[in-house]
Amino acid sequence: MQNVPFTAVFAFSDFLAWEVWDCLRQQDVRLPEDCSLIGFDHIQSRLPLPFKLTSVSSYKGRMSITAVDLLVRRIQDESISGVQQMVIDTKPAEGATVSKNLKG
């Protein structure tokens, strides 16, 4: 890690962000002083954890309903095929793992 300079990590999920946090902690990298860390899915809203991870909330309920609706439409109408792109809004969930230097 010392040979690769970086100031932030954006993890695919909050679980991966916690793994990153553990690896950084073992290397004596401090959050957010030395490195910012952001997760994605904001599952901390449902779990008590020792620190507040900055994350992106992905509206899991809306995502699930949209996926089921698309599946039902495909079952009912076999002419629907190919890749379907759906856009689900997200919003930042501010925690304590982003450097004040990076905040807008």
C-alpha positions as CSV (number, residue, x, y, z in Angstrom):
1,M,0.0,0.0,0.0
2,Q,2.8,2.4,0.7
3,N,3.9,2.3,-3.0
4,V,0.5,3.3,-4.3
5,P,-0.5,6.8,-3.3
6,F,-4.3,7.3,-2.8
7,T,-6.5,9.6,-0.8
8,A,-9.9,7.8,-1.0
9,V,-11.5,4.4,-1.5
10,F,-15.0,4.0,-2.9
11,A,-16.1,0.4,-2.1
12,F,-18.8,-1.6,-4.0
13,S,-20.7,-2.2,-0.7
14,D,-20.6,-1.2,2.9
15,F,-19.4,-4.7,3.8
16,L,-16.4,-4.3,1.5
17,A,-15.8,-0.8,2.9
18,W,-15.6,-2.4,6.4
19,E,-13.0,-4.8,5.1
20,V,-11.1,-1.9,3.6
21,W,-11.3,-0.1,6.9
22,D,-9.8,-3.1,8.7
23,C,-7.0,-3.4,6.2
24,L,-6.3,0.3,6.4
25,R,-6.4,0.2,10.2
26,Q,-3.8,-2.6,10.2
27,Q,-1.5,-0.3,8.1
28,D,-2.0,2.6,10.6
29,V,-4.0,4.6,8.0
30,R,-6.4,6.9,9.8
31,L,-9.9,7.6,8.6
32,P,-10.6,10.3,7.5
33,E,-7.4,12.1,8.3
34,D,-5.2,10.0,5.9
35,C,-7.8,8.5,3.6
36,S,-11.5,8.9,2.9
37,L,-13.7,5.8,2.7
38,I,-17.2,5.6,1.1
39,G,-19.4,2.5,0.9
40,F,-22.4,1.8,-1.2
41,D,-25.8,0.5,0.0
42,H,-26.0,2.2,3.4
43,I,-26.8,-1.0,5.3
44,Q,-25.5,0.7,8.4
45,S,-28.9,2.3,8.7
46,R,-30.0,-1.1,10.0
47,L,-26.9,-2.2,11.9
48,P,-25.3,-0.7,15.0
49,L,-21.6,-0.2,14.2
50,P,-18.7,1.4,16.1
51,F,-18.3,4.2,13.5
52,K,-20.4,6.0,11.0
53,L,-19.4,5.0,7.5
54,T,-20.1,7.5,4.7
55,S,-22.2,5.6,2.2
56,V,-24.5,5.9,-0.8
57,S,-28.1,4.9,0.0
58,S,-29.5,2.9,-2.8
59,Y,-33.2,2.6,-1.8
60,K,-33.1,-1.2,-1.5
61,G,-36.9,-1.5,-1.2
62,R,-37.5,0.5,-4.4
63,M,-34.8,-1.5,-6.1
64,S,-36.5,-4.8,-5.1
65,I,-40.0,-3.7,-6.2
66,T,-38.6,-2.5,-9.6
67,A,-36.8,-5.8,-10.2
68,V,-39.9,-7.8,-9.3
69,D,-42.1,-5.6,-11.5
70,L,-39.7,-6.1,-14.5
71,L,-39.6,-9.8,-13.9
72,V,-43.5,-10.0,-13.8
73,R,-43.7,-8.0,-17.1
74,R,-41.2,-10.3,-18.8
75,I,-43.2,-13.4,-17.7
76,Q,-46.5,-11.9,-18.9
77,D,-45.1,-10.5,-22.1
78,E,-42.6,-12.8,-23.8
79,S,-41.8,-10.2,-26.5
80,I,-39.9,-8.2,-23.9
81,S,-36.3,-9.3,-24.3
82,G,-32.7,-8.0,-24.0
83,V,-31.1,-5.9,-21.4
84,Q,-33.4,-3.5,-19.5
85,Q,-31.8,-0.5,-17.9
86,M,-33.5,0.9,-14.8
87,V,-32.3,4.0,-12.9
88,I,-32.9,4.1,-9.2
89,D,-32.2,7.3,-7.4
90,T,-29.5,7.4,-4.7
91,K,-28.5,9.8,-2.0
92,P,-25.5,10.3,0.1
93,A,-25.6,9.2,3.7
94,E,-23.0,11.3,5.5
95,G,-20.9,9.5,8.0
96,A,-17.5,10.2,9.5
97,T,-15.1,8.6,7.0
98,V,-14.7,11.4,4.4
99,S,-12.0,14.1,4.8
100,K,-13.3,17.6,5.2
101,N,-11.0,18.6,2.4
102,L,-13.0,16.4,0.0
103,K,-16.5,17.5,1.1
104,G,-18.2,20.0,-1.2
